[in-house]
C-alpha cells in the first residue's frame, strides 16, 4: 500500500531530516539510505519498520548534519607551531635587511588559516544520537501506517462490494442451473433415444453411462460451491484485518480458477455470460488486492 511520512529532528549539535515512503509490493522490501557512521542505526530502523509493516516496497532516507557553530573552538598545535616558525624566519630576515617589523599579536596569528578550528566529534559515541533518530523513525512508521490504514478502510469497502457482486453472479448461475435441470433431463432422454434408434444393437446401459459422464463433465455445482466458500473466506479475512494481502492474493487465484472452469463447462450462452462477468469482477479484485498489506 502507498504511504508517506517525514520529520525533522535534532539532538545536541546534530540535525536530521527523515523521509519514509511506501508503494505496493508482493512482499516487504525495505530500502534504507542512512549515515553508516551512526553505529546500529540501520539495524534498529529495520527492526522498527518490520515490526509494523508486512507488505510493500518501503524507502527510508535519513540525512544527518552537524551544526559546527556550537562546537568548541580549539587550537591546532601543529599548525600553530608551523606558523610561529615561519614568523620567526620572517622577522629574522627582515632584521637582517634593516627592516623593522611591528610586533606580532596573538589576534594576528589566530586568523591564520588552520590555527583555530572547530572541535570534531568523529570519535564521539553515537549511541545517544542513534536512539534519538530511532524515536523519530518509530513515529514515522506509525504515521505512515495510520495513513495506510485509512486507505485500507476505503479499499475494504471496495472489495466487499466486489465480493457482493461475485456472490450475486454465483447465485444467478445456481438459479440458472436449477431452472434448466428439467430441460437437461428431457434432452438427455431424447439424446438417448436418438442414439439407440441410430445404432441398432447398441447396449442401452453403456450408452446411458456415456451420456451420464457428459452430464457430469458439464456440471458446475462443485465450482459454484467453491466460489461460495471463497467468498466466505475472503470476507472473513477482510473483517479480521491485519497483514492478509498474501492470503487474499492466493484466494484471487482460486476465484479465477473456478470462473475459468465454469466458462469451460457452461455449454450454455447465459451461463457463459455469467462466467465472463465473474472473470471481469475477479480481475478487478485482483488489482485491488495488490494494494492490501
C-alpha positions, -999 to 999 in steps of 0.1 A, spaced: 0 0 0 11 36 -6 21 59 22 43 88 31 56 105 62 85 128 70 101 145 100 129 168 112 147 163 144 177 174 164 200 161 192 226 184 207 247 196 177 230 172 153 202 179 129 184 154 106 157 151 80 139 117 77 115 106 49 96 74 47 77 62 15 60 30 5 44 17 -27 27 -16 -35 47 -48 -34 41 -85 -31 64 -88 -1 81 -65 23 112 -48 6 130 -24 29 154 0 12 174 23 36 197 52 29 212 61 63 245 75 76 267 45 82 288 62 108 259 61 133 265 26 146 235 4 149 211 28 132 203 6 102 196 -25 123 173 -5 147 155 11 118 149 -22 101 135 -38 133 112 -8 139 98 -10 103 94 -47 100 77 -50 134 47 -30 120 49 -32 82 42 -65 65 40 -57 28 52 -31 3 83 -15 -12 94 8 16 121 35 13 136 53 43 160 82 37 177 100 66 202 129 62 222 139 92 243 171 96 261 188 124 258 224 135 295 233 137 288 267 152 281 251 185 313 231 185 342 241 208 370 261 193 404 245 198 440 253 188 456 232 161 490 229 179 508 216 148 496 244 126 504 270 153 540 257 157 544 259 119 531 295 118 554 306 147 584 291 130 575 309 98 571 342 117 605 339 134 621 334 100 603 363 85 613 386 114 649 374 113 652 381 75 636 415 80 660 424 108 689 413 86 679 437 59 674 466 84 636 464 82 619 469 115 586 450 118 558 457 142 554 431 170 531 402 161 499 400 181 480 368 191 450 380 172 471 383 140 482 347 144 448 333 153 433 344 120 459 324 100 441 295 83 442 263 103 454 277 136 419 277 152 393 251 142 360 236 155 363 205 176 352 175 156 331 146 171 341 119 147 352 97 175 323 105 198 298 80 210 269 80 185 247 58 207 226 87 221 222 101 186 211 68 172 184 64 199 171 99 192 169 92 155 152 58 161 124 75 181 117 96 150 118 65 128 93 48 150 70 78 149 73 79 111 64 42 108 33 48 130 23 79 110 27 62 76 9 30 89 -20 51 101 -22 67 66 -22 33 50 -49 21 75 -72 49 63 -66 39 27 -72 3 37 -107 11 51 -117 26 18 -102 -4 0 -120 -29 22 -153 -12 12 -145 -16 -24 -135 -53 -20 -167 -60 -1 -187 -45 -29 -169 -67 -54 -175 -98 -33 -212 -90 -32 -212 -89 -70 -194 -122 -72 -220 -136 -48 -248 -122 -69 -234 -138 -101 -228 -171 -83 -264 -172 -72 -276 -163 -107 -256 -192 -121 -271 -215 -95 -306 -203 -103 -300 -208 -140 -288 -244 -134 -318 -252 -113 -341 -237 -139 -327 -258 -168 -324 -290 -148 -357 -305 -161 -349 -293 -196 -315 -310 -195 -331 -342 -182 -356 -342 -210 -328 -335 -235 -308 -364 -222 -337 -388 -227 -341 -375 -263 -304 -380 -270 -305 -415 -255 -334 -424 -278 -317 -410 -309 -285 -429 -302 -304 -462 -297 -325 -457 -328 -295 -448 -349 -273 -476 -336 -292 -509 -336 -277 -534 -312 -261 -508 -290 -261 -515 -253 -286 -491 -237 -268 -492 -204 -235 -484 -220 -250 -455 -239 -267 -442 -208 -234 -443 -189 -216 -423 -216 -243 -397 -216 -242 -395 -178 -205 -389 -180 -211 -360 -203 -236 -345 -179 -211 -349 -150 -184 -331 -171 -208 -302 -177 -220 -300 -140 -207 -268 -123 -223 -274 -89 -189 -280 -73 -174 -248 -89 -203 -228 -75 -199 -243 -41 -162 -235 -40 -169 -199 -52 -193 -196 -22 -166 -209 1 -140 -185 -13 -164 -156 -8 -168 -165 28 -131 -169 33 -123 -136 16 -150 -118 37 -135 -132 69 -100 -121 60 -112 -86 53 -131 -84 85 -102 -98 105 -78 -72 91 -40 -73 96 -15 -85 71 -39 -105 49 -27 -93 15 -9 -125 5 -38 -147 16 -62 -126 -4 -39 -128 -34 -39 -166 -32 -77 -166 -29 -80 -144 -61 -62 -172 -80 -87 -197 -67 -116 -174 -77 -102 -171 -112 -97 -209 -115 -134 -216 -106 -146 -189 -130 -125 -204 -158 -138 -239 -152 -174 -225 -151 -169 -210 -185 -154 -242 -200 -182 -263 -187 -211 -239 -194 -225 -253 -227 -250 -225 -224 -249 -189 -236 -264 -175 -204 -241 -194 -181 -211 -184 -203 -221 -148 -199 -222 -151 -161 -188 -168 -161 -173 -140 -182 -189 -114 -159 -174 -133 -129 -139 -132 -145 -142 -95 -150 -151 -88 -114 -124 -112 -101 -98 -94 -123 -108 -61 -107 -105 -76 -73 -70 -90 -81 -59 -55 -89 -72 -41 -57 -57 -69 -36 -23 -58 -48 -28 -27 -26 -36 -47 5 -8 -52 31 
